[in-house]
Amino acid sequence: MNIEDFHMMDIEVEQLYFGAMAKFKIGSGGGIWPYVRGGAGLYTGSLNFNYTDEMKEAFMLANGFELEDESFDFKSAFGVNVGAGAELDFSHNNGVFAEFVYHIVSRELDVDGESEASSFNNWALHVGIHFGL
């Protein structure tokens, strides 16, 4: 087995957003409403290292104790997001939508010692239903 073929871990970044957004519809409608959106808020989350069973086994054989998965929290940070999408209305307050959103945020790991801020910009594609109550 080559060392390049050895899968050691999966790295997972979790990000949770608490904020507000504004949506501006474009055009006169006719059942389909394109729109642009923007928002801002607080981003929080964690960085997770999930070691494979093969890596845990190799570590145990080499060191005599078990390798545990690790998780580190990010310091909460303010960020912004922008996007565009479209709504397809079935009735006055009911329909479906699809949108693309780009999140812009710089984050630091919450660990002892010095840490550097890193960009955790990401995009999301949302598809769903909207309805009036």
N, C-alpha and C positions, 0 to 999 in steps of 0.2 A: 504494500500500500504506500502510495506517495503521500507526503505531508500535504500537498496541494489538494488531495482528494479527501482529506480528513475534515469533516464538518464539526467545528468546535462548539458553536453557539448560535443562537438567534438573538439579534438585538432588536428590541421593540421600543419605540418612542410613543408614549401615551400623552395626548394633549387634550385638555378640556378648556372650553371657552365659556366665560360668563360675560355677557355684554348686551349691547343694543345695536340695532341696525335700522336704516331707513331705505325704503324702496321707492323708486320713481318710475312710474309707468310711462312708456313712450307711445305716442300715436293715439288714435281715436278708438281703438279696440276692434270691434267686429268679431268678438269671440276669442281672439288671440291677442294677448298683451305682452309685448317685449318690455323689459325693464332693466335698469341698472340699480345696483345696491351698494351700500357702504356701511361699515360698522366699526365699532371700537369696543374694547373691553379687556378683561383680565384673563390671561392665559395661565394655566397651571398644568401639572402632570408629572410624569416620571420617565426614567430611562431604565429599562429592564434588560438584564443579561440572562438568557435562558440557555443553560448548558445542555448539550445533547447527552444521552445516556452513554454513548461511546466516550465522550470527553470525561464524564464523571468516573467511568470505569478506569480509564487510563490514569486519571489523577489519583484515584484510590490506590492503584497498583504502584505508582511512582512515589507517593507521599504518605500512604498509610492512613489517610483520613479523607472524609467525604467532601467533595466540592459542592457548595450550595449555590442555587440561583441567587442573583443579586438584583436589587432595585434601589435606585437613587432618585430622590425627589428633585424637581426643578424649583428654583425660586420663582414665585409668581411674578409676572411681568405684564405691563400694558402693551397691547398690540392693536393693529388695525386690520381690516379686511375689505376687499372690493370684489365686485362680481357683476355678472349679467345673467339674465335668464328670460324665460317666457312662461306665461300662464295661459292655459286653455280653459275657458269658462264653459261649464255645462248649463249653469243657471246663474242668477244674480250673484250669489255668494259661494258657489261650489265649482270645483274644477281640479285640474292637475297642474303641476309646474315642474320645470327642470331648470337648474341654475348651476353655474360654475362660480366658485368663490376662491379667491387667493388670500391667504392669511399671511401677514407680515409681522414677525415678532422675533426678538432677540432674547435668549434665555441663558441662565447660569444654573449649573448643578448646585444643589444645597448640600455641600460636603465641607468637612473641616479643611482649613488651609485656603490657599488661593485658588480661584477658579476664573476662567475666562468666559466672557459672554460669547455665545455662538448663535448663528442664525438658524432658526427653526421655521423658516417660511415653508408653507405647504399649500396645496390646492385640494379642493373637495368638489365633488359633483353630487348635487342633491337632486333627488327626484321624489315627488310626493303628491299628496292631495291637500287641497285647502277647502275649508268650509266655514260658513258663518254660523254663529250660534244664536 
